[in-house]
């Protein structure tokens, strides 16, 4: 689970990978 949280946090800090922050992965966390 630590890796998942790290990836999600990294994505939140770098929205360039996903673009919009309205992704279910971000809201789910």
C-alpha positions in Angstrom: 0.0 0.0 0.0 2.9 2.3 0.6 3.9 2.1 -3.0 0.3 2.9 -4.1 0.2 6.0 -1.9 3.6 7.1 -3.2 2.5 6.8 -6.8 -0.7 8.6 -6.2 1.1 11.4 -4.3 3.7 11.6 -7.1 0.9 11.9 -9.7 -0.8 14.6 -7.7 2.5 16.5 -7.6 3.0 15.8 -11.3 -0.4 16.2 -13.0 1.4 16.2 -16.3 1.1 12.4 -16.5 -2.6 12.2 -16.1 -3.6 15.9 -16.9 -6.9 16.4 -15.1 -6.9 15.7 -11.4 -10.5 14.5 -11.6 -9.3 10.9 -12.0 -11.1 8.2 -9.8 -7.6 7.0 -8.7 -6.9 10.4 -7.0 -10.4 10.8 -5.6 -10.4 7.2 -4.4 -7.3 7.8 -2.3 
